């Protein structure tokens, strides 16, 4: 039972870290002033268009 609790705590910590990194990346991408506004990194980056816009801003 203790190992199950430990794995759940680790999973919750990983989720919190992932959300923090996603928010940080999303804020940075939106600060670049690209045409596409990013609400959810995982959904908006799926087709690659946002990444191309970011590359165009970073390396014109």
PyMOL commands that set and color helices and strands:
alter all, ss='L'
color gray80, all
select helices_A, chain A and resi 2-31+41-44+49-58
alter helices_A, ss='H'
color red, helices_A
deselect
rebuild
show_as cartoon
